């Protein structure tokens, strides 16, 4: 059995912002995949859920699994965004909407506290059942519904109605959205700001290139 080597994320803030932002867009892409196809890349999905469940990671790298490839789906999409290449408009909308939702969350201390306490409970579930067990996913989905979906600003997910009505699909979509907000918060903690997406586009592009070479 082979193990993926741990890559130390460079200390420069732009690279860390790129990794966190890749997590946001990976969540957005997974949401779209679920809504339109009912299937997702398993590595991308597992990375998102583990990042959300682990409320006390031992390092920055531990949040996303220790190697940029765990955020490959998001990095590829982010590369298209900063390179002004064509990308799925629905995924872009979800991604930027997750950043907006994060800003709303940051202004609500009560909701932040609720998320923190309930995620600690979910972490206990994950230790018992496994990170991606449906009980854990259901709890994450319910947490999103009880908190972030109560804002007036909501993310409307569009897709195939027959898929969105399948068992556990609403919970999976909401869990992915919650993961996106988790990475959006991480992006903000690392100094990420909306205006920097415009004025630091070149720096982000170089950071992604370095990550792709690693």
C-alpha positions in Angstrom: 0.0 0.0 0.0 1.4 3.4 -1.0 1.0 6.6 1.0 0.9 10.1 -0.4 3.9 12.1 0.8 3.2 15.1 3.0 3.9 18.4 1.3 4.7 21.3 3.5 2.7 24.2 2.3 5.0 27.2 1.6 4.8 29.9 4.3 4.0 32.6 1.8 0.4 33.7 2.3 -0.5 33.8 -1.4 0.1 30.0 -1.7 -1.9 29.3 1.4 -4.7 31.5 0.0 -4.6 29.6 -3.2 -4.9 26.2 -1.4 -7.8 27.5 0.7 -9.5 29.0 -2.3 -9.1 25.7 -4.2 -11.1 24.1 -1.4 -13.9 26.6 -2.0 -14.0 25.9 -5.7 -13.7 22.2 -5.1 -16.8 22.3 -2.9 -18.6 24.4 -5.6 -17.6 21.8 -8.3 -18.7 18.9 -6.1 -22.1 20.6 -5.4 -22.6 20.9 -9.2 -21.5 17.3 -9.8 -24.0 16.0 -7.2 -26.8 18.2 -8.5 -26.3 17.4 -12.2 -24.8 13.9 -12.2 -25.4 12.4 -8.8 -21.8 11.3 -8.6 -18.5 12.9 -7.5 -14.8 12.2 -7.4 -14.4 10.3 -4.2 -11.1 11.9 -3.3 -12.5 15.4 -3.8 -15.5 14.5 -1.7 -13.6 12.8 1.1 -11.2 15.8 1.4 -14.0 18.2 1.8 -15.8 16.2 4.5 -12.6 15.5 6.5 -11.7 19.2 6.4 -15.1 20.1 7.8 -15.1 17.4 10.5 -11.6 18.0 11.7 -12.2 21.0 14.0 -8.7 21.0 15.4 -6.2 20.1 12.6 -2.6 19.7 13.7 -1.3 21.9 10.8 -2.4 23.9 7.8 -1.5 21.0 5.6 -3.6 18.5 7.6 -6.8 20.4 6.8 -6.7 19.2 3.1 -4.9 15.9 3.5 -1.3 17.0 3.3 -0.8 17.2 -0.5 -2.2 19.6 -3.1 -3.5 16.7 -5.2 -6.3 16.3 -2.6 -7.5 19.7 -3.9 -6.8 18.9 -7.5 -10.4 19.5 -8.7 -10.4 22.8 -7.0 -6.9 23.8 -8.2 -7.8 23.1 -11.8 -10.9 25.3 -11.6 -9.0 28.1 -9.7 -6.4 28.0 -12.4 -9.1 28.6 -15.0 -10.5 31.5 -13.0 -7.2 33.3 -12.5 -6.2 32.6 -16.1 -9.5 33.9 -17.3 -10.2 30.7 -19.1 -13.7 29.3 -19.7 -15.2 27.5 -16.7 -18.6 26.2 -15.7 -20.6 29.3 -14.9 -22.7 27.4 -12.3 -19.6 26.3 -10.4 -18.2 29.8 -10.5 -21.5 31.2 -9.1 -21.4 28.6 -6.3 -17.8 29.4 -5.5 -18.2 33.2 -5.2 -21.5 32.7 -3.4 -19.7 30.6 -0.8 -17.3 33.5 -0.2 -20.2 35.8 0.2 -21.9 33.4 2.6 -18.7 33.3 4.6 -18.7 37.1 5.0 -22.2 36.9 6.4 -21.2 34.2 8.8 -18.3 36.2 10.1 -20.6 38.9 11.2 -22.7 36.5 13.4 -20.8 35.5 16.6 -23.8 33.4 17.7 -23.8 31.3 14.5 -20.1 30.9 14.6 -20.4 29.5 18.2 -23.2 27.2 17.2 -21.2 25.8 14.3 -18.2 25.3 16.5 -20.1 23.4 19.2 -22.1 21.2 16.9 -19.1 20.4 14.7 -17.4 19.1 17.9 -20.3 16.7 18.2 -20.1 15.7 14.6 -16.4 15.0 15.0 -17.4 12.5 17.7 -19.7 10.8 15.2 -16.9 10.7 12.7 -14.6 9.0 15.1 -17.2 6.3 15.8 -18.7 5.8 12.3 -16.0 7.1 9.9 -15.6 10.5 8.3 -17.9 10.0 5.3 -20.5 7.8 6.9 -24.0 8.8 6.0 -24.8 9.7 9.7 -21.9 12.2 9.6 -23.0 13.6 6.3 -26.6 13.9 7.5 -25.4 15.8 10.6 -23.3 18.2 8.5 -26.2 18.7 6.1 -28.6 19.4 9.0 -26.1 21.8 10.5 -25.9 23.8 7.3 -29.7 23.9 7.1 -30.0 25.1 10.7 -27.5 27.8 10.4 -26.2 29.1 7.0 -29.3 28.5 5.1 -31.2 30.8 7.5 -29.5 33.9 6.0 -31.6 36.0 3.6 -28.7 35.4 1.2 -29.0 31.8 0.1 -27.3 29.6 -2.4 -29.8 28.1 -4.8 -28.5 24.8 -6.3 -29.8 23.9 -9.7 -29.6 20.5 -11.2 -31.7 17.4 -12.1 -34.8 17.3 -9.9 -34.8 13.5 -9.9 -31.3 13.5 -8.6 -31.8 16.2 -6.0 -34.7 14.2 -4.6 -32.8 11.0 -4.1 -32.1 9.7 -0.6 -29.3 11.6 1.1 -28.7 13.9 -1.9 -29.9 17.1 -0.2 -27.7 16.2 2.8 -24.7 15.6 0.6 -25.2 18.9 -1.2 -25.6 20.8 2.0 -22.5 19.1 3.5 -20.5 20.1 0.5 -21.7 23.7 0.8 -20.7 23.7 4.5 -17.3 22.5 3.5 -17.0 25.3 1.0 -17.7 27.8 3.7 -15.1 26.1 5.9 -12.5 26.6 3.2 -13.7 30.2 2.6 -13.1 30.9 6.3 -9.7 29.4 6.0 -9.0 31.6 3.0 -10.0 34.7 5.0 -7.8 33.6 7.9 -4.8 33.4 5.6 -5.4 37.0 4.4 -7.7 36.3 1.4 -9.9 39.1 0.3 -12.2 39.6 -2.6 -10.3 42.5 -4.0 -7.1 40.5 -4.0 -8.7 38.1 -6.5 -8.4 41.0 -9.0 -5.2 42.7 -8.0 -3.2 39.6 -7.1 -4.3 37.5 -10.0 -0.7 37.1 -11.2 0.6 36.1 -7.8 -2.2 33.6 -7.4 -1.4 32.2 -10.9 2.2 31.7 -10.0 1.3 30.0 -6.7 -0.9 27.6 -8.5 1.8 26.8 -11.0 4.2 26.0 -8.1 1.7 23.8 -6.5 1.1 21.9 -9.8 4.8 21.3 -10.1 5.0 19.9 -6.5 
